[in-house]
Amino acid sequence: MGQRESRRRAVRALLRAGRMLDRVDTGLTPPQYRLLMLLADGTERSTALAQRLAVSKPAISAAVETLTVAGHVRRRSDESDRRITWLEITPVGEAALSLADDALVTRFDEVLKELDDPAVMLSALTDLDRAMEKNREERRRAQQS
């Protein structure tokens, strides 16, 4: 199997894994999960979240509204500029995210146990995550120039 075919299979495996995890009953929709995951890293503005999630502002607004009504997210006005609204995860949202993480890890573990050496896969996925984050930052900087 050539390099291109190996990469094609890897891409397809990643897409299948994403779809598999999207179907896990976490109590959150996949977009809600991703939004809470980002907010768990710290407060954000909705425009920044929309950019990071690659969704429109109306789509992020709808997701934020649903999560706010459920008590998972809180809006907070910026003290120096009232036009700016910050979003932060609440303790209820942190609990929901933790439950979702547990459900996703349980499902992922079912697949990992089929591998001869799961640690190799986990290490490779950690490296891939770092590379994707580095690439995202480089692309963001290039767009700002």
C-alpha positions, 0 to 999 in steps of 0.5 A: 500500500502506497503513502497516499493510500495509507493517508486516505485510509487514515482520513477515513478512519478519523471520519468514521471515529468522529461519526462513531463518537457523535452517535454516543448518547452523551446528553448533549448534541455534538455541537453543544459538546464542542462548545462546552469543551472550548468554554471549559478552557476559559471564557470566550466571546461568541464570535471567537467560538464561531471561528474556532468551531467553523460555524456561523454566528447565528448557529453559535447564537442558537447553540449558546441560547439552548445551553444558557436555558439549560443552565450550562452556559452563562453570559457576562457583559464586559465591564469595560465595554458593555457591547462585548458579551463573554460566555462561560461554562457553569458548574452545571455545564461542567458536570454535563461535560464530565458525563459526556466525556465519560460516555465518549471515553467508554465508547472509545475504550471499546475500540481501543481494546481491539488494538495490540498496543492502545498506548501507541494509538493514544500517543499518536492521537496526542501528537496529531492533536498537537499538530492540528493545534499548531496548524490552526494557529499558523493558519490563523496568523496567516489570515491576519497578515 
